[in-house]
Amino acid sequence: MNWQHGLSTALCLSALLVLSGCGGSSTEIVERDPVEDHSDDHDDDHGSAHGDAPETKGRLLVAAYDEAEVVLYDLDDGDELAHYELNNPASAVYASANHRFGVMLQRDAGEVNAVDSGLIHEYHDDHWDYTITSPSFADFSAPGPRPTHFTTGGERSVIFYDGNADQGEAAEVGVFSEADMADNGSGRWLTLDTHQHGAAQQFGEYLFATVRDANDDSTTLPNQVARYHWHDDEYELEQTFETLCPGLHGSAQWHHGVAFGCTDGVLVIHEENGEFVGEKIANPEGFEGRIGSLYGMSEGEILVGVASEELYLIDPEADSIEPIDWRGESERTAIGYGFDAEGERFLVLDSSGDLIRLEIADGWAVLEPIEAVTSDLSGLAEDLRPVMSVSHASHLVYITDPVANTVVEVDLESGAVETVLNLDVTPAKVAWLGFEGAFEHDHEH
């Protein structure tokens, strides 16, 4: 593998005009007017603030449906800040570990690019420095065979590349800091033994990645997990866990370890007496299907699993998997899931555009559903349904309306809904970018 791993050598200049470059010769960058600095406590000439984060709702990166284009919006005033043309439509967009960069995966083309939101926070000595500046298309490229799953752990973003059997390409894992994305760094790379539809988690100083038996052609899903440690500029294999995880799909982490979904339960890996152990939490009696998606928080104590739209509370300490009744008497169909920024609620977005909030501290009580999207969503293609992105600056969540081409802002405390963005594109994927805890005050709607 090339040390730079195919990194683009094009230089992206931040300017208020149309440029070519970054991610391929056809990439077009259109920047809007200079960005207003929303912070009132600047004390230098560079738009920086020390101490508390400047009060801003942040910015939202929107990937256009079936178009090779992403658009960045200011959530404080609804203005479009910039739009960028990609070489291919984004199959997914995510926020980097500290929410500065929007990362665009282009799975079938094997491309990964990033947009710098311009909301920058860096730790210096004993304080954080915050800067609000114009966004830019980052001079960062991380190509690889079929980038598919994206996770974050600590200060790093992790991309799992599935590989390609037809091309004889093995799966890979790319691990990137925000400094890598800002400075066009090569990141850290792990090449696995064979192609697989796998997953990886960065937990502390270790990387956990899936293992597939290369001699088993009956499935592309892995069935084991291995632990690696970065040493002398490469990942060294330190442990392959003996506990099998057939049909492995989905991964997450909680405060004490990592977890992977299996056909027969959930594999949890945690440290015990100075060593990492892998244990299986078996599916409960009468369980049908498999937990193929997992949700957790790095400071949380529990996980949530999804199996055929049913929710399950996974408690690694209690070694238990229990169903969560989120529907009640309704016949809702779920299309999106996630924790809020504080880990106080679990959110379910249904196919009608309603947002369901489950209060974790109150025994997973289901609050009154919020009618977030009012457009008629019947008949929409699966890849055109509403999606949501949780703000980490406040108790707000942003949900797309692909019929009206708008984005609504939902206050998770009051239930208030407000249309905050009118889009020039049909939204397919979104990612919130900004400063954590920067907009915690209660505001009138």
Secondary structure, DSSP 8 states (H G I E B T S, - for coil): --TTTT---------SS-EE-SSSTT-EEEE-S------S---SSSSEEESS------EEEEEETTSSEEEEEETTT--EEEEEE-SS--SEEEE-TTSSEEEEEETTTTEEEEEE-SEEEEEETTEEEEEE---EE-S-----S-EEEEEEETTEEEEEE--BTTTTB--EEEEEEHHHHHHT---EEEE-SS--S--EEEETTEEEEEE--TT-TT-SS--EEEEEEEETTEEEEEEE--S--TT---EEEETTEEEEEETTEEEEEEEETTEEEEEEEE--TT--S---EEE--TT-S-EEEEETTEEEEEETTTTEEEEE--STT----EEEEEE-TTSSEEEEEETTSEEEEEETTTTSEE---EE---S--TT--GGGS--EEE-SSSSEEEEEETTTTEEEEEETTT--EEEEEE-SS-EEEEEEES-TTS--S----
